[in-house]
């Protein structure tokens, strides 16, 4: 079991995104995020699942070249959605 609040492993990400792997499914999840925000219960459940049950608070560091810092997980998730880079992780 992973530490709560830590990102999923590569294998866990494959499992997590398997249902979202089709671009239209990931896009639909992003559309829900845009419509209802990060506080929506469904969006929160997805974010919690992606982070072993705890949505990280505070700054988020990523492995993205040129974009290394996000103020919180919500901002990181919106970045993924707006840039259509659905399957990147922190």
DOTORMI-530530 format. One record per residue (C-alpha): x, y, z; residue number from 1. Coordinates in pm, 1 decimal, padded with zeros to 6 digits. Layout:
# residues N
+----------+----------+----------+-----+
|       px |       py |       pz |  nr |
+----------+----------+----------+-----+
|        X |        Y |        Z | NUM |
...
+----------+----------+----------+-----+
END
This chain:
# residues 90
+----------+----------+----------+-----+
|       px |       py |       pz |  nr |
+----------+----------+----------+-----+
|  00000.0 |  00000.0 |  00000.0 |   1 |
|  00123.5 |  00343.7 | -00090.4 |   2 |
|  00143.9 |  00638.7 |  00145.1 |   3 |
| -00178.7 |  00849.0 |  00133.4 |   4 |
| -00133.8 |  01159.0 | -00078.3 |   5 |
|  00143.9 |  01016.0 | -00294.2 |   6 |
|  00095.7 |  00984.3 | -00669.5 |   7 |
|  00018.5 |  00652.0 | -00827.1 |   8 |
|  00298.4 |  00432.5 | -00955.2 |   9 |
|  00334.9 |  00387.6 | -01330.9 |  10 |
|  00144.4 |  00059.8 | -01311.2 |  11 |
| -00129.6 |  00217.3 | -01100.9 |  12 |
| -00156.4 |  00503.3 | -01350.6 |  13 |
| -00207.1 |  00256.5 | -01633.0 |  14 |
| -00488.9 |  00098.9 | -01430.3 |  15 |
| -00634.7 |  00438.7 | -01336.0 |  16 |
| -00633.9 |  00571.5 | -01690.5 |  17 |
| -00742.3 |  00245.8 | -01853.0 |  18 |
| -01105.3 |  00354.9 | -01829.8 |  19 |
| -01007.6 |  00704.4 | -01944.8 |  20 |
| -00753.3 |  00597.2 | -02207.9 |  21 |
| -00979.9 |  00687.8 | -02494.2 |  22 |
| -00935.3 |  01059.7 | -02546.6 |  23 |
| -01309.3 |  01122.1 | -02544.0 |  24 |
| -01337.6 |  00968.9 | -02197.1 |  25 |
| -01051.8 |  01178.6 | -02060.7 |  26 |
| -01201.0 |  01481.8 | -02229.5 |  27 |
| -01536.4 |  01410.1 | -02065.1 |  28 |
| -01370.8 |  01394.4 | -01722.2 |  29 |
| -01206.3 |  01729.0 | -01799.3 |  30 |
| -01538.4 |  01871.8 | -01907.7 |  31 |
| -01688.7 |  01769.6 | -01572.3 |  32 |
| -01395.0 |  01936.0 | -01396.7 |  33 |
| -01447.2 |  02255.8 | -01596.7 |  34 |
| -01822.9 |  02259.4 | -01534.9 |  35 |
| -01828.0 |  02169.0 | -01167.9 |  36 |
| -01479.5 |  02243.5 | -01039.4 |  37 |
| -01251.6 |  02044.2 | -00819.5 |  38 |
| -01496.5 |  02036.5 | -00528.4 |  39 |
| -01750.0 |  01826.6 | -00717.9 |  40 |
| -01784.9 |  01488.3 | -00540.8 |  41 |
| -01717.5 |  01285.1 | -00857.3 |  42 |
| -01414.3 |  01496.0 | -00948.1 |  43 |
| -01285.7 |  01470.6 | -00589.6 |  44 |
| -01322.8 |  01089.2 | -00598.7 |  45 |
| -01118.5 |  01073.4 | -00919.5 |  46 |
| -00852.6 |  01301.0 | -00767.8 |  47 |
| -00845.7 |  01097.4 | -00446.4 |  48 |
| -00815.0 |  00771.6 | -00637.8 |  49 |
| -00532.1 |  00916.5 | -00841.3 |  50 |
| -00347.4 |  01004.7 | -00518.6 |  51 |
| -00407.1 |  00699.4 | -00298.4 |  52 |
| -00708.2 |  00843.4 | -00120.3 |  53 |
| -00577.6 |  01191.1 | -00032.8 |  54 |
| -00572.0 |  01491.6 | -00262.8 |  55 |
| -00235.2 |  01662.3 | -00209.2 |  56 |
| -00252.5 |  02008.9 | -00059.4 |  57 |
| -00015.5 |  02291.3 | -00131.7 |  58 |
|  00233.7 |  02317.4 | -00413.3 |  59 |
|  00258.4 |  02037.0 | -00667.8 |  60 |
|  00584.9 |  01968.1 | -00844.2 |  61 |
|  00576.8 |  01797.1 | -01181.1 |  62 |
|  00824.9 |  01635.2 | -01412.8 |  63 |
|  00711.5 |  01854.0 | -01702.5 |  64 |
|  00992.0 |  02044.2 | -01871.2 |  65 |
|  00933.9 |  02416.1 | -01823.4 |  66 |
|  00628.5 |  02367.9 | -01600.8 |  67 |
|  00755.8 |  02237.9 | -01272.2 |  68 |
|  00524.8 |  02399.4 | -01018.1 |  69 |
|  00148.8 |  02424.6 | -00964.9 |  70 |
| -00013.3 |  02590.2 | -00661.2 |  71 |
| -00230.5 |  02282.7 | -00594.9 |  72 |
| -00352.3 |  01957.1 | -00745.7 |  73 |
| -00659.6 |  02126.6 | -00891.0 |  74 |
| -00441.1 |  02367.9 | -01091.5 |  75 |
| -00229.6 |  02074.9 | -01213.7 |  76 |
| -00541.3 |  01886.3 | -01323.0 |  77 |
| -00679.0 |  02191.1 | -01504.0 |  78 |
| -00341.8 |  02225.6 | -01678.4 |  79 |
| -00366.0 |  01867.4 | -01802.5 |  80 |
| -00715.6 |  01934.6 | -01929.8 |  81 |
| -00650.1 |  02266.8 | -02099.3 |  82 |
| -00336.5 |  02141.9 | -02272.6 |  83 |
| -00500.8 |  01807.4 | -02356.8 |  84 |
| -00210.0 |  01624.7 | -02195.1 |  85 |
| -00452.3 |  01399.9 | -02012.0 |  86 |
| -00215.2 |  01126.3 | -01906.6 |  87 |
|  00075.5 |  01315.8 | -01750.0 |  88 |
|  00137.5 |  01280.8 | -01379.8 |  89 |
|  00313.7 |  01467.5 | -01105.4 |  90 |
+----------+----------+----------+-----+
END
